[in-house]
Structures are given as structure tokens and as C-alpha cells.
């Protein structure tokens, strides 16, 4: 089987005053992934359950697991909540409009954004309110502190009151005219809201939107708008006070979120978010090389080309190994110590709508584009 090679940029779509870029294949020939061969199983991988969720899920998104529940959205308008302890759907609602973001979830309510720039809040399978946004969004909304926060494609952050949808404040930064059509970075940290605005990582006061600190992860370079594109991509990896993230096709970097200072940054050509623990970070390069760095100083620990030229997901770091999927429906487990391949499994997925997402006790879930929610354990 030929696996797609994840190229950098190809599709440019003009919308209002913004240009949106999506990562997809270029017209040049794609390298063919070398055969992996037989894999000796050194880490067992056990399927826990499979839940079929019609209709198919075509919308790529990050999953937010809270209290053993997960919410996600479908491109045609469905919002679904699942109990992960039982592998059971709790409710599903069709909001009646095509959706453009994954689901923001706080364990109680779910927020999504439509293609028509409408923010919708759902609770217990019922729509509570809907508000018009001034620009498109491609990032999961964040629900925290009885507020709903949305990162927009015009490089602004907007806050709404969760109770009634009243707009509370807007914080905007000017930037380059190119915007990546991909999940950005938006997350709560202690009493602040952390957000990506172009190549910069900022902390905002959630009460009024005031900028508390501002750190550059990557700077625009090049002679034209395409070469100067800089965006931070989700999801980020947080451990204690350190938040680490990727700048699309440019860098990875770590920020001390208390002091608002850059700890380190390193060149890295990738398009997906990163994962890790308190000592190690791991990410996938655009050519399928999987690489690990020391979280404290950014020094490279290992890399492996065993999965080269496969279209890989964002990895999931676990104590038992690094879990990665590819668009051919395969699931891989790599050693966190040296990147060696510990196991691989062909799943019933026809491509994946999410990266592997951690649950409790070494288990994880992954959402497939054909409407399957798959749960596995690493015994």
C-alpha cells in the first residue's frame, strides 16, 4: 500500500480579507513508504470496545476528555457526547448547520463553531444559544470559568458569557494575511487563558482580555506571504508550569507559563501538535520521522524513520509507549526510550478524525472518519 506523504501547503482559499491554508498534497510525486516488515510484539495492545456513531466523522479535531466523557462534532452538524467508561453514546444533536471546529467541552456543556461563523452552546443534548462571530474559527472553543472562549482566524480571541452568550471582550493582534486552516492553541492555565496569535504565544486575563505576557515562538521569514506564514498548531503539551507547542513547519518551543518566558526553541519541520510528559516531548516531522526531545533543554533524544513517508497523526505519550496512527488505518506503539517499534495493529478505521487521546490506566481512544470511536488498552 502507498501511504500519502504529508506535504506542507497546497490549497489556498480566499475568504473576506484572509487567506486560509490547509496541509495537503502538492503536485510533485510522493515518496513511497518503505515496507515495515514483521514486528515483534514487545508491548501488548488490546481493544477495549468499539462504538459505531453514524454518520461518518469527516471533521479533523482534538478530543477533550473530562470525567470519562468526550464530546466531538461532525462536519454535517452533529454534536455527540459519549460515556467512555461504558463505550456508550449519551446523546447526539444535529445543530442544523455544517460545523468547522471540534467540540469545546467542560464536562457539562459543549461549544462548536459552524462554517457560517456561528458559535453554538449545547447542554444535555439541547441547544441553549447561538451567537454570530466576526470571523471564521478552526480551533476547538474553550469552556472555563463560566465563559466560552473562541480563537478566530483574524487572530483575535473572543469571550462570551456561558449563561446567555453575551459577548464580554475581544482581544486582537495584527498579523500576516495568511492563516492556517488548522487547530490552533487555546487552553486555560491557572487564572489565565493561553492563546496562539500567529507565531506568538500570549497569556490573557480571562475577565477582560488584557494581555499579561507575550512570547514569540517563531517569526515570519521570506519574501512573500506564503513564505512568511507563521502559526502555532494544536495541541500543545503542558507539564507543570511549562507549555510546549509547534510552529507550523518551523519550530517547536517551550514557554514558562508563570513567568511568560521562552525556555527554548528548536527547528522542526512538522504540521501536527506534540505530546510528552515532564521529561520528554515527542512529535512527527512532515516526512514521517518521529522525534523526541528533552523537555528541559530541547536537546534531541532520539528519532526514527521506521514510519517514514506515512501520513502520521500527532503522537500520544504514555508510560507504556508512544502511540501514533496513520491515514492507512494503522496504529503504532513506539518505545519512549529509543523510538523502536513495539507493536502495530490494523484498525477498522478509514483514516482518523482525531489523534489518539489518553484515558485512565494506560488506555486511549481515537476517532475514525468512518464514524467509529475506538478504545484500546496498553496492558
N, C-alpha and C positions, 0 to 999 in steps of 0.2 A: 504494500500500500504506500502511496505517496502522501506525505504529510505536508500541509502548507507551511511555507516559511514566512514568519511574521515580518513583513517589511515595515518601513517607517510610515510614510504618508502617501496617500494616493488620491483620495476623494476630497474635493473642495466644494462646499455648498455655501452660496451667498444667501444670508438672511438678514434683513434690515441692514445695519451697518457693520455686521460681524461676519467673519468667515469661519466656518466650523470645519475641522479636520478630523477624519476618522482613520484609524490604523487599518489598512487593508492592503492587499497585494498590488504590486506595481506590474507594469507590462513586461519586465525582464524575466527571463527564465528563473524558476525557483529551484534551489538545490534540493536534491532528493535525500531524505533522511536515511542514513545507513541502517542496515538491519541490526537489531539489538542482540539477537541470538537467544540462547537458553539462559534463563535467570534462575540461579539457585536461591530458594526462598530462605532468607535469614530473619525476616520479620513477618509473622503471620498477619494476614489481612482478612477480616471476617465481615460479611454482610450482615447487618442487623435487621434492616427492613427496607422495603421499597414502597413508596406511596405514589400512585398514579393521580395526576392532577390535570384534568382537562381544563382549558385547551392547552396546546403546546406553549411553552415559555420561550419566546424569542428575544426577550429584553435582557441584555447583559447587565448584571447588578451585583452589589455586595450584599451579603446576608448579615442581619443583626440578630443575634440570639440572646434573648433575655428570659430568665425564669423558665428555661426549657421550652420556649416558644420562639417561632421565627415567622416573620411576615415577608412576603415578596409580591411583586407585581408582574403582570403580563402585558405585553405590548398592546393588546386589543382592549384593555380596560379592566382586567380582573385584579382584585386585591385579595390575597389569601392569607389566613393565619393557620398555623399548624402546631399541634402539641407534639414536641419531639420525644417526649418520654414514652408515648404510645404509637407514634407514627400515624397520627390521626388528624384529619382536617377539622378545625373548629368552626370556621366559617369562610365563605367566599362571597364577595360582592363585585358586581360589574358597575363601575362608575360612569359608564356610558360614553367614554372618550378614550382614544388611544393614549397610552402612557409613555413617558420618556425617561423616567428615573426609577430606580429601585425604591423600596419602601423604607421610610424612616419609621422607627419603632421604639417605644419606650416601655414595652410590657403591657401597655394599656390601650394606646391609640396608634394609628398608622397614618402616615402622611405620604402622599405621592404627588408628582407633577405631570401634567398632561402635555402632549405635543402642542396643544393650543395655549400653553403657558398658564395653566390654572393649577393652583395648589389646593388639594382636597384632603380633608381630615376625616378619617373613618374610625368608628369605635363600635365594638360588638357587632360588626357586620352592617352598620348603618352609617350613612354619610351625615356628618354633623355640619360642615360648612365648606364653602369653596370660595377662593379668592383669586383674582386676576393678578399675574405677575408682570412686571415691566419688561422682562426678557426671558429667554429660554433658560432651562436648567438641565444639567446632565448628571447631577450628583444627588445621592440619597439625602432627603431632608434630615435634619437632626431635631429630635424632640427631647428637651431637657428643661428643668426648672419651670414647668408650665408654659413653655414657649415653643414655637416651631421656627427653626432657622433654615434658610434656604440660600445656597450658593448659586449665583446666577452667572450666565455666560458673558455678561458685560462686566465681569469682575467686580461684582458687588455682593454683599451679604444683607439679607432682609430678615427681620424678626417679626413674628406675629404672636399675638396672644392665643394660647391654645384653646381657651374657653370659647371665644367668639370670633376669632380670625382677624381681630383688629391689628392693623399694621402699627408696630411700635417704633421701629427705626430702620434706617438704611445706611450702610457704610460702603462707599465705592472708591476704588482706586483706578486711575487711568492706566492703560497698558497697551500692548501691541494689538493690532487689529485681528490677529489670528487667535482662535480659541479651539482647544482640543475638545472634540465631542466624546468625552470620556469622564468617568467618575473622578472628581477632584478630592481634595482633603478637607473635611469638615468634621470636627469632633469636640466634645466638651472635655475640659481638663480643670479639675478643682473648681474654682469660681470664675473660670474664663471660657471663652469659645475660641478654638483654634481653627484657622481657615487658610486655604491657599488662594492667593490673588496673583495670578501669573506665576512668576518664578519666586515669589516671596511668600513667606510663612508668617502670619500675623496672629496676635492674641487680641481679642476684642472683649470689652466689658459687655456681658450679656444683657445688662439693664438699659444701656444707652448706645451701644455700638462704638464707644470710644476705643481707639487703638492704644493698647497698653505696651506692646513692643512689636517690632517688625524686623525680620531676619531674611536676608537673601540666600536662597539655596542655589539658584542658577541665574545667570544674567543673559539677556538677549545678545546674540552674536550674529554676524553675517551681514550681507549687503541688501537682502530683500526680506520681505515679510515672512516668507516661508522659512528661510534660514534662521530668522530671529525668533521663531516660535519658542516660548518657554512656558510650560505649565507643569504643576505638580499633580501627580496622579495617585489615586487611592487604590488600596487603602494603605494608611500609614501603620507603623509598628510602634506601639508605646510600651515602655517598661519603666516603672517608677516615674522619674521626672524627665526622662529622655523620650523624645518622639522622633522617629526616623522615617524618611519618605524618599520617593523617587521624583526627580525632574525628568520629564519625558525625553528619552533618547539623549540624555546629557549627564546627569549626576545622580548620586544618592547622597544624602546628608542627614546628620542628626543634630537636633536642637535641644538645649536645656530649656524646658518649658516654664521653669520657675524664674530663671534669670533672663530668659529671652536672648540667648547667645548661641551662636553656631559652635558645635563641639568639633565637627569635622565634616568634610565632604570629599567624595572621590568620583572620578569619571566612571560612568557606567551607561552603556547603550542599551536601554530596555524601555518597555512600554507598559509594564504591569507593576502593581504595588509590591511591597516587600513584607516579609514576616520575620519573626525571631523571638528570642527570649532575652533575659537580662545580660547575656554574654555574647550572643551570636545573631547576625542578620543573614537572611538568605533571599536571593532574588533570581529572576530568569532574565538573561540577555535576549535581545531580539533574534539572535541566531540559534537559540535553544540551549546555549551554555548555561548551566546552573552554577551560581557563585555564592560563596559565603564570606562574610566579613566579620571582624572583631567589632562588637558594638561600641566598645570603649574608645578605640582609636582609629577604626576604619581600615586596619591592615587586613589584606586578603588572607583567608584561612585555607580555602580550597576552591577549586572549580572542577567541573566535569563536563565533558562533551558527549557523554553517553546518550543524551536525548537531543543531540544537535539537529537543527532544521525541523524540529517538531514545533507546532504552534502551542506553546505551553501556557498554562494558567499562572496566576500568582501562586506562589507556594504557601503551604501551611506548615509552620514549625511546630512539632510536637516532641515530647520527651522520647518517643519511640522511633522517630524518623521524620523526614521532610516529605510531605505529601504534595504531589503535583498531578494535574490532569493534562491531557492534550485533546485537540479537536477531533482526533480519531476515535475518541471514546475510551482511551486507556487511562488507567490510574496507576501512578508510580509511587514507590516509597524509597527514598534515598537515606543513606546514613548521614546523621547530623555531624558526625566526626570527620568524615573524609569524602562524602558525596557518592560513595559506592552504591550501586543499585541493589536494594534488599528484597524487592518484590515488585511485580506488576500484575495488573488484572484488567481484562477487557470487560467493560461495563456495558449495560444495555443502552447507554446514552448515545444520542446522535449529536455530539457536541455539547458543550456545557454553558449554562447561563450564569454560573457563579463559580468562584474559586472554592476549593474545599474550606469548610468553616468549622472551627472547633466546637465540640460539646464538652461534656464532663467525662472523666475517666478514660481519656485517650480515644474517644470516639469523635466522629466528624460527619458532616452532611455535605452534599454537593447537589446543586440543582441542574438538571439536564434540560436541553432545549426542547426535547420531545415530551415535556411535562412530567418527568419522573423526579421525585425527591429521593435521593439515595443516601442511606445511613450505613456507616461502616465502623468497625472497631479495630484497634491495633492491640491485640491481646498481649 
